[in-house]
Amino acid sequence: MASTLHISQSHAFSPTAAVAHVKPFVSLPPRNPIFQSWHPLRHRRGRVSECPPHRGLFLRFRTPFVVFAATMAEMPKKDRSSAKGFVEEMRAVAMKLHTRDQAKEGEKEPDSPPVVKWEPSLQGYLRFLVDSKLVYDTLETIVHKASHPWYAEFRDTGLERSEKLTKDLEWFKEQGHVIPEPSSSGISYACYLEELSEKDPQAFICHFYNVYFAHTAGGRIIGKKVAEKILNNEELEFYKWDGDLSQLLQNVREKLNQVASSWSTEEKNHCLEETEKSFKFSGEILRLILS
């Protein structure tokens, strides 16, 4: 990867665009505190504190937020009556939380400029990557711990992002950039995910779906645009998957449908109702790119 970062304006997008070369990543020092897996209870210089309280949390989201283009390019539009499994229901609810310029099914009024007009900052993007890593660390720890048997179905799906983000942050460090601590947005979301995973598995599955599937669609578009403007078009590991991404997604869809097949109607509806909260948390982290 190039060692010089500069802004390069362009609005063309091609998900198959290739980079000229990628600098090999260096293995992480085993005890470097910056690149150890963050735990949502651990922050700033290794001190441990309790997660912030979540009572009334969503009343505090007063500024307009940008939502991930969750599964925007994931699947063609289908009528709900012909939907194959619960994943299509989750997708349909997510689509309604988009604006019309993000998805045909979108119903929200735009409250921010489109991605092509963003002016990202390098430090803001680093904060976004750090908070994203914290969220993915938390999700991957939860499914490996599997406090609910369902979670074990989502181990080693190929969609995992924590290791990829670790490599990206190490590369930025090698370029001389200071890697920030996780922000309050990332810490709050990680804590909330841990809480849900223990007490509310249906709601947790909603977040799991939206975080991973959003990144494979709208997240890739955002990553491309940011790379064009501040990374000299270099493609980070965060936006690369080992194997056929379409097949990886299909495998996870099937697992999600299988898990949800044992749920009652009330449990499925409860999962769907959690979608807006997942967008709010993700939107807070996404907005860091512009900070």
N, C-alpha and C positions, 0 to 999 in steps of 0.2 A: 504494500500500500504506500501511497505517496506520503512523504514526511511533511509536506507543506499543505495546509488546509486553507482554502479560499472559497469565496462565494462565486458560484457560476450559475447564472439564471437560465432556466430552461423549463418548459412546461410539457415536454413530450414524456410519455410513460410507456415503457415496455417491460413487462415482468420477466422477459427472457434476456434482457440486456446483460452482457457479460463485461467484466472488468478486464483491463489489460493484464494486470498481474496482481497478486495478493502476497504481501510479505508474510512469510511463515510466522506463526504465533509462537511465543516462547512459553514454556511451562511456568506455571505460577509458583512463586516461592511458597513453601508449605506453611510458613507461619506469618506471612504478610497480612496484617489485620485488615488491610483495605480489601483484599480479595478472598478472605474467608467467606463462607456462606453466611449471609446475614440472618440473624434470627429476629423476628419482629419484636421481641422483648429486649434486644440488645442494640444499643446505638451509642453514638458519640463516645469514642475512646474506650469502648468495651464496657461501659457501665450498664447496669441492668435496671430497668424500671418497669412498672406495670404498663400495660397497654392503656391508651387513653380511653375514657368511658365513651360508650356509643349511644347513650340515651339522648335522644333528640339530635343525633348526628346529622341527619339529612336536612334538618331545618337550617343548618349552617351553610349549605351550598347556595349562596345568594348570587354569585357572579355567574354569567353565562358560561357554559362549559362546552367543549368540543368532544363529541363522542367518537369512539372508534367506528370506522365503517364496518361494523361487525358482520362478517360473512357476506359482504357486499357482492363479491364475485364467487361465492362458494357454490351456490346452486341456482338453477333457473327457477323462476317463479312458478308456483303450483297452487292449484285450488286446495283449500284446506280439506275439502271432502275427499281428495285423492292423495292426501299426504301419507307418506310411508313412514310411520313411526313418530315418536314424540319429538325427535330432533327437528322435524319440519315445523312442529308447533312452536318450539323455541325460536327457530329462525323467523317465523312469521311475526312473533311478538317483537323481536329485535328490530326487524325491518321497519315496523311502525314508529320506532323511536328515532329513525333517521329523517332527514329533510328530503324533499322531493329531488333535489339535485344529487343526493347521495344514493337514493334507491327509489325505484318506481312506487314501492309500497309506502314510502316515507310519509309521515303525517305531521312532523314537527316543523315549526317555523325556524328558519336559519337564524342563529344568534352569534355567528362568527364567520369570518371570511373563508372561502374555500381553500383547500390545501394548496392549490397552485399559487395563491397570493400570500402564503405564509412567509414570514421573515424570521426563520429560526436563528437562535444564537447557539454557539458551540457550548457554552457553559449550561445553557438551558437544556440542550440535548443530552449532555452528560448527566444532568440531574434526572432526566427522563429515563435514561438507560439504567442508572443506579436504582431508581425506584422500581423499574420493571424487573430488574434482577431480584430485588427483594420479594416481589409478588410471586415470581416464578419459583424462587427458592422455597417459598412457603407452600405453594401448590404441590411441588414435587415432594417435599417432606411429608405433607399430609397424605398423599396417595401411597407413599412407601410405608408410612406408619400404619395406615389403614385401620383407623379406629372404628370404622364401619366396613364390613366386608366388601361392599360395592367398590370402595376406593381402589382396592387391589387390582380391579379390572383395568385401571388406567395407569399402571406402571409400565414404563418403557414403551410408550406408544410411538416414539419417534418425533413427537411434537414438542418435546421438552426444550426449553430455551435457556436454562440457567448456565449450563456449561458453555454455550455459545456466547452468552453475554459476558461471562468471565473472561473469555479470550478477547472480546472486543475492548473491555475496560483495560485489560493488560496492554493492548496495543496503544490505546490513548495514553496510558501512563508512560510507555516507551517514547512517545512523541513529546513528552515533557509536560503533559497536562495533569493537573491535580484532580484526583477523583474525589468528588464530594461525598459526604455522608448521606444516607437516605433522608428524604424530607418527611415532614409530618404527614403528607398525603400518602406516601408509600407505607409508612409505619402504621397509619390508621387502617389502610386496606389490608395489610398483612395480618394485623390483629383481628380484624373483622372476619377474615377468612378462617383463621384458627378457631375463633368462637363458633362460627357456623359449622365447621367440620365436625365439631363435637356435639352440638345441640340441634342442628337443623340440616341434615344431610341433603334433603331435596333442594334447599336454597343454595347450599354449597355447590351442588352439581350445576346449577344455573350459572354461577360465576365461573366454574371450570370451563364450561362450554363457551361462554362469551369471551373469556380471556384468550383461550387458545385459538378459537376459530376466527375471532376478529383480527388477530395478528396475521393470519395466513391470507387475509383479504385486504381490508382497508389498511391494516398495519404495514403491509408491504408497499402500498402506494405512498403512504406517508414516509416510509424509510427511503424510497426512491427519490422523492422530492427533496427531502433533507440532504441526501447525499449529493444531489445536483447543486444545491446552494452552498453547502459549507464543507463538504468532504471530497471535493474534486471527483465526484461520481464514483467513489469507491464503495463497494458493497460490503457491509458488515456481516459477520457470521450470524448475527441475530436474524438475518433475513435469508438464511440458507438452511436447507433440510437435507438430511442424508436419506436418499431413496426417493421414490415417487410420492410427492406431496399429496396428490389426489388420492392415491391408495391409502396413505397414512390417515387422511381425513375420513375416508370411507370406513376404515377399520374402527376408528373412534366413534363414528356415527352409529355403527352397528352395536358397539358396546353400550353406548348411551341408551339406545332404544331397548336393548336387552334389560338393562338395569331398571329403566322406567316402566317396563312392562308389568312389573310387580306392584307398582304404585296404584293407589286409589285415585279417583278423579280429583278429590280434594288435595291430595299430595301433588298431583301434576299441576293443578291450578296454583298451588302455593309456590312451586318452582317457577312458573311463568311470571308470577307477580314480583319475583325478585329481580327481574331483568332490569328495571329502571335503576335500582340501587347499583347494580353492576356497572351500568353506563355512567352513573355519577362518579363512582370511585375511579373508574378508568379515565373519565374525562378530566378529573383533577390531575392525574399523573400526566396525561397527554398534554395538558396546557403548559407543563413545565418547559416544553420545547420552545415556546415563545417567550419564556421569561429571561 
